[in-house]
Every structure is written in C-alpha cells, then in structure tokens.
Amino acid sequence: MTPSMVSGWELNQHTTSMGHRKTLCEIYGQSPEVLFAHQDEGLTRAAPKLLTSVPELQRALLETVRGARECLVVVGSRSRDLVYLKTIEETLEQRPTLVHYRVLFGPPFHQVLADHLLRLLKLRDPSDRTHGLKTVHIGLVEDPGTPERFFCASERSAVVPIPSLTSLEAFDSGISLGRAEASRLLDHGRQAYAAARRIETCGAVHALDVVRKRDATT
C-alpha cells in the first residue's frame, strides 16, 4: 500500500481491491459497506446490455476500442478476430498517448494473437517515455490456479464475452457495460498486469508456445 494508491482511492480515481479492502476494514474496524459505499454506488444505476449475435458482439468490441481516449485494457489469450485486432492497432497508432494493457492468461491460443503482440511492440516501445509515461503493457499470467478471463474495456465502456447462448462452438454472446463498470475492469486489468510476467520484447513473444499453431491462417 503506497501513498499514491491511498490518494487514488480517496479521490475515487481507482477501485480498492478485495485484499486491500480487507486490510482497511481491519484497520478502521468498519464493514466494506461503510468504507467503500462511494465506490460501489454507481454499479447499480445502469443495466448491462445483453449481446446475442456475432455482429452485435463485434460491433460492441470495436466501439469500445475506437472510443478509448485514455486507457484500453484487453484481457484474454484466445483472440483471433483480425478485424478486432487490427482496430486495436489502428487506434493505438492514431492516439499516441492512449495507454494500452494486454494481459494474457496462459499462452496465445492462436498465432494471429502472437503476431498481434509483435505488431504492438513495433508500434510502441515499452521503454519509451516520450509522453511522460509508459503507453504499452503486455503481460502473461502463468498461475494455473488463476481462472482465465476475457474482456475489453476503456474509460467509457466495456464488453465481456460470455458462453454462447446459441451453441457450443459459437463465439457470439456477451455483455456490454457502461462507464462505472468499465472503470472497475480497467483496475482489474491493471492489477492483472501487475501480477503478470512481462512479455515486452519480440524475443519474449517468439518464445511463447502458441497452443494451436495450425490455426496460423484462421
């Protein structure tokens, strides 16, 4: 726990994680409902929108990416939609100060995602501080006990894919979330990156063992 973290919580700029909530509740002798009501109140105001088709899901993902101005967090290891991945790259190219986090849970399932990571590193140098801060963060969560998760979030909106509502094979369902929920997922992504192994050189990406190498052209 650092002074800047506490300041961020007090100013309602970041959400306090479960671990830190427990610690603060012990320190102040208060329940989470008392200490963190100001952080949680916005979550009950807007209803999520259910997405039930491939066009709906893809459109929501692309709108989230294109709408990002400050931060874009993408979490997951199974992406293979080239239009979606290219849109991320184009948005980062158009907005040099947009901070991007890409967190994998396990190695990439498809070569197209590994290729995307390489293109990100060509677009952005993780060591560059031209704009006063690091603007690309790529990490791999390797703990087998950590559940895999998937979402795309900006400071304005977020999309969370869910199991298909139509068939086992389909990838066509999700939930679209608003600003309050998206801000939580941004913090979720930052915390995941903090716990991840850095994959921020081309050599580190090439060393990843792609799960389905035969899908390189799909």
C-alpha positions as a printed Julia matrix, in Angstrom:
218×3 Matrix{Float64}:
   0.0     0.0     0.0
   1.52    3.33   -1.08
   0.51    6.99   -0.58
  -0.43    7.31   -4.26
  -2.71    4.26   -4.01
  -4.49    5.68   -0.96
  -4.83    9.04   -2.72
  -6.39    7.34   -5.74
  -8.94    5.59   -3.53
  -9.8     8.76   -1.63
 -10.28   10.72   -4.86
 -12.37    7.87   -6.3
  -9.95    7.51   -9.23
  -9.35    3.81   -8.62
 -11.24    0.97   -7.0
  -9.87   -0.64   -3.86
  -9.09   -4.33   -4.44
 -10.57   -7.09   -2.27
  -7.26   -7.68   -0.49
  -6.8    -4.02    0.38
 -10.46   -3.71    1.39
  -9.95   -6.46    3.94
  -6.86   -4.73    5.34
  -8.57   -1.32    5.57
 -11.65   -2.84    7.22
  -9.38   -4.36    9.88
  -7.56   -1.06   10.4
 -10.71    1.06   10.75
 -12.99   -1.55   12.3
 -15.7    -0.9     9.71
 -17.51   -3.07    7.16
 -16.92   -2.82    3.39
 -20.45   -1.43    3.01
 -19.43    1.56    5.15
 -15.93    2.22    3.85
 -16.5     1.61    0.14
 -20.11    2.65   -0.48
 -18.88    5.64   -2.52
 -17.0     3.29   -4.85
 -19.85    0.83   -5.3
 -22.9     3.07   -5.62
 -22.55    3.64   -9.37
 -22.74   -0.06  -10.19
 -26.48   -0.27   -9.55
 -27.51    2.63  -11.78
 -27.12    1.23  -15.3
 -28.31   -2.14  -16.54
 -25.9    -4.14  -18.73
 -26.92   -4.85  -22.31
 -27.01   -8.46  -23.48
 -25.35   -9.14  -26.85
 -26.67  -12.24  -28.62
 -25.15  -12.33  -32.11
 -21.74  -12.16  -33.76
 -22.44   -8.74  -35.38
 -23.65   -7.3   -32.06
 -20.66   -8.61  -30.14
 -18.12   -7.49  -32.71
 -19.73   -4.06  -33.08
 -19.62   -3.51  -29.3
 -15.97   -4.58  -29.13
 -14.97   -2.27  -31.98
 -16.92    0.65  -30.47
 -15.16    0.13  -27.14
 -11.75    0.15  -28.81
 -12.47    3.14  -31.03
 -13.99    5.07  -28.14
 -10.9     4.76  -25.93
  -9.14    8.05  -25.27
  -7.15    7.47  -22.08
  -6.82    3.75  -21.43
  -7.63    0.5   -23.24
  -7.39   -2.83  -21.42
  -7.77   -6.13  -23.27
  -7.63   -9.38  -21.33
  -7.57  -12.91  -22.74
  -5.48  -15.38  -24.74
  -7.95  -16.58  -27.38
  -8.47  -13.57  -29.67
  -8.31  -14.38  -33.38
 -10.63  -11.81  -34.96
  -8.29   -9.96  -37.3
 -10.64   -7.01  -37.73
 -10.78   -6.53  -33.96
  -7.01   -6.9   -33.52
  -6.27   -4.55  -36.42
  -8.67   -1.99  -34.98
  -6.72   -2.03  -31.71
  -3.5    -1.41  -33.64
  -5.03    1.38  -35.72
  -6.46    3.09  -32.63
  -3.09    3.0   -30.87
  -1.42    4.41  -33.97
  -3.94    7.25  -34.16
  -3.73    8.09  -30.44
  -0.09    8.08  -29.27
  -0.99    8.9   -25.65
  -3.6     6.14  -25.29
  -2.29    3.71  -22.65
  -2.8     0.06  -23.59
  -2.72   -3.05  -21.41
  -2.85   -6.53  -22.98
  -2.9    -9.31  -20.39
  -2.8   -12.98  -21.4
  -3.98  -15.81  -19.19
  -1.75  -18.57  -20.45
  -0.03  -18.55  -23.87
  -1.84  -17.38  -27.02
  -4.23  -19.96  -28.43
  -3.74  -18.74  -31.99
  -0.78  -17.46  -34.0
  -2.74  -14.39  -35.07
  -2.7   -13.18  -31.46
   1.05  -13.73  -31.14
   1.51  -11.81  -34.4
  -0.66   -9.03  -32.96
   1.61   -8.79  -29.92
   4.61   -8.37  -32.21
   2.86   -5.59  -34.09
   2.04   -3.84  -30.8
   5.74   -3.87  -29.92
   6.6    -2.39  -33.31
   4.03    0.35  -32.78
   5.05    1.11  -29.2
   8.32    0.72  -27.33
   7.56   -0.26  -23.69
  10.66    1.61  -22.54
   9.69    4.86  -24.32
   8.56    7.75  -22.12
   8.11   10.41  -24.81
   4.66   11.25  -23.47
   5.73   11.09  -19.84
   4.52    7.56  -19.15
   4.65    4.0   -20.41
   1.97    3.53  -23.08
   2.05   -0.22  -23.78
   1.94   -3.01  -21.19
   1.96   -6.69  -22.18
   1.91   -9.42  -19.55
   1.26  -13.14  -19.12
  -0.47  -14.53  -16.03
   1.03  -18.0   -15.63
  -0.56  -19.18  -12.37
  -2.62  -22.29  -13.32
  -4.86  -21.64  -10.33
  -5.97  -18.26  -11.68
  -9.17  -18.54  -13.75
  -8.93  -17.43  -17.36
 -10.93  -14.31  -18.16
 -11.83  -12.18  -21.15
 -12.88   -8.56  -21.56
 -12.19   -5.35  -23.43
 -12.55   -2.07  -21.52
 -11.91    1.63  -21.99
 -12.7     4.53  -19.68
 -16.08    4.82  -21.43
 -17.42    1.29  -21.89
 -16.58   -2.41  -21.69
 -17.55   -5.7   -23.29
 -17.34   -9.07  -21.56
 -17.81  -12.18  -23.76
 -19.88  -14.91  -22.12
 -20.62  -18.55  -23.05
 -22.65  -18.69  -26.25
 -26.4   -18.63  -25.85
 -26.83  -20.49  -29.15
 -24.33  -23.34  -29.42
 -21.18  -24.92  -28.03
 -18.99  -23.85  -30.93
 -20.17  -20.26  -31.31
 -18.47  -17.12  -30.02
 -21.44  -14.8   -30.31
 -22.62  -13.65  -26.88
 -21.53  -11.04  -24.4
 -22.47   -8.22  -22.07
 -21.96   -4.53  -22.81
 -21.22   -2.39  -19.75
 -21.19    1.34  -19.08
 -18.67    3.78  -17.68
 -18.94    2.8   -13.99
 -18.42   -0.9   -14.64
 -15.73   -0.22  -17.24
 -13.66    1.74  -14.71
 -13.68   -1.33  -12.46
 -12.46   -3.53  -15.29
  -9.66   -1.07  -16.05
  -8.45   -1.5   -12.48
  -8.92   -5.27  -12.79
  -6.69   -5.28  -15.86
  -4.02   -3.14  -14.21
  -3.95   -5.47  -11.22
  -3.69   -8.49  -13.52
  -0.77   -6.87  -15.32
   0.95   -6.12  -12.01
   0.79   -9.85  -11.21
   1.89  -10.94  -14.69
   5.22  -11.8   -16.25
   6.26   -9.1   -18.71
   6.16  -10.07  -22.4
   7.54   -6.82  -23.74
  10.23   -7.8   -26.24
   9.91   -9.54  -29.59
  12.11  -12.32  -28.22
   9.72  -12.9   -25.32
   6.77  -13.1   -27.73
   8.59  -15.51  -30.06
   9.34  -17.71  -27.05
   5.63  -18.18  -26.3
   4.32  -21.63  -27.11
   1.21  -20.98  -29.23
  -1.44  -23.55  -28.3
  -2.96  -24.07  -31.75
  -0.18  -23.44  -34.24
  -2.18  -25.0   -37.06
  -4.64  -22.1   -36.84
  -1.99  -19.64  -38.04
  -4.09  -18.56  -41.05
  -7.52  -18.52  -39.37
